[in-house]
Amino acid sequence: MPDWLTYTLVAAGVALLALAVILARGRVFTRWRVAKLLDTFADQRRRLELDFLLQAAKLGKPRGLRWLQADWQPDVFLAWDRTQDGYFALVEAAFQFEAEPDSDMIDLPAVALAKAGTALFAWTGRHWVPTGRVFFNLSPRELLTHRAAQFQTLHPLEPMPSRS
C-alpha cells in the first residue's frame, strides 16, 4: 500500500475519532446544562410562581379579569426557543380569575371557572424570570408539539407524540 494512502486513512480515522469525541462532549454538556437549569428552577420555584401572577396581571390579559391564584403542577418542561435563542421552562397550571368591577365580564358565570394553561418562564443566563405569558388550553406537551418549529424540547427527553 502506498504511503500517501496510509497517511490519508490514518488522517481520516483521526478526524472521525475527533468528531465522535466532540459529539459525545456536546451530549454530556447538554445533559449537565439541563440538570443545572432544572435545579436552579426548583430552587427559585416558589418565588417564580408568585411573581408570575404579578407579571401576568401587568400584561392586562385576559381583558376585564383580575388574576387571583394558580394551582401549579409539579412537572417542569424545558425547551430551547429557536426564535429567541433562549431557554424556557414550561409549567402547567389552572388559573383563577375574578371580573374587574367595571368590566363587561362581571356577569359571566364562566369567569369563576379555572382556566388551564402553560406558563412560560425565561432563563436570563443567571436566573429564571416569569414572563407572565400563558398559553391557555394547552399542556406543556401539547404546546411543544404544536410549536415544534419554535421550541426544541430538552426535558423530558422522551419522544414527543407525532403530529397527525
N, C-alpha and C positions, 0 to 999 in steps of 0.2 A: 504494500500500500504506500502511495507517495506521501512524503512528509506534509505537504500542504493539505492533503485530505485529513490526515491525523489531527493536525492543528485546527482545522475547521470543525471537525467532530468534537474535539475537546472544548473549543470555544462555545459551540452550540450547547453542549452539555452544561457548561458553567453558567451560561445565560439562562437556561431553563431552570437550573437549581436556584439561581438568584431570584428569578421570577417567582418560584414556589415559596421561597423564604419571605419575600415581600408580601405576597398574598396572604400567607399564614399570619404574619405580623399584623396585617390590616384587620383580619378577623378577630385576633386576640385584643387589639386595641379597641375595636368596636364593642366587644363584649365588656371590656373594662369600663369604657366610657358610658355604656348603657347602665351598668351597675352603679356607677358613681352618680349619674343623673337621677336614677330611681331612689338611691339613698338620700340624696340631697332633697328630693321632693318629699320623701317620707319625713325627714327632719323638719321641714317647713310647712307641712300639710295643714295643720290646724290654722295657722295664721293665713295661709293662702286661701283656704275655704272662706274664712271671714272676710278677707279683703276682696275676694271675688264678688261677693254680693254688693259691696260698696262700689266697686269699679263698674259692675253691670248697671247699677242704679244711675251712675253718672252718664251712661250712654243714652238714657232716655228711652230704651226699648225694653219690652213692648210698650207702645204708646198708651198712656192712660192707666198704667199699672205701677204699683209700688212693690219692689222686691221685699219679701218678708224673710224667707228662710230657704234652705236647701237640705234635702236628705241625700247625702253623698254616698255613693257606692265605693267599696274598698279597692276595686281594681283600677290600676293606672296603666294606660296605654301610652307608649312613647313613639313619636314619629318625627321624621325629618321633613320639614316643609321645603320642597324644591323651589317654590316661588319666592320664599323669603330667606332661604339659606339659614334656617334656624331649627332648633329643637322645640317640640311642643309636647306637653303632657295633656292627655285627653281623659277626662273623668266623667262618668255618667252620674246624673243626679236628677231628683224630682224637685222642681222649683215651685214654691208657693208665692202667690201674689195677692194683693188686695187692690181694689179700684181706688184711684185717686178721687178725692171728694168731688171735684168739678168735672170729672171725665164722663164721656158717654158710655163707659164700661160699668158704671155703678150698679145698674140694674141687671146685668148679665149673670146668671147663675154659674156659668162655666168658669168665671173668674176664680171661684173658690176651689176649683179642681187643680190638683198638682199637674204640672207640665213636665214631661220627661225630656231630657236633652243631654247633650255632651258639652261640657265646659272645657275651654282651652286655656292653658297656662303656658307662658313663653319662658324660655331659658335665655337669660341675658349674657351668659358667659361666666357669671359668678353666682347667680341665684335665680330662682323662679319668680315670676310675677304673674298675677292674674290679668288676663286680657279683658275680662268682662263679656267675652263673646260666647254665645251659646248656639249650638245647632240643635234646635228643637226637633223632637220626634225622630231622632237618630241616636242609636247607641254608638259608642266609640268604634266598634267593629263595623257597623253599617256606614259610618262616616268615612272610615279608612277605605272601605270597599268602594263607596260612591265617589270618593275623591282620590282614587289611586294614582292618578296622574300628578296630583299635587303632593300627596303625603307618601313617604316611604316608611312602612311600619318597621320599627326597631324592637319593640317589645309589646306584646308577647310575640315570639318568633315563629309560632306555628303558622302554617299557611292560611292565608285569608281565603274565604269562600270565593269561588269564581263568580263573576257577574254573568247573569243569564240574559 
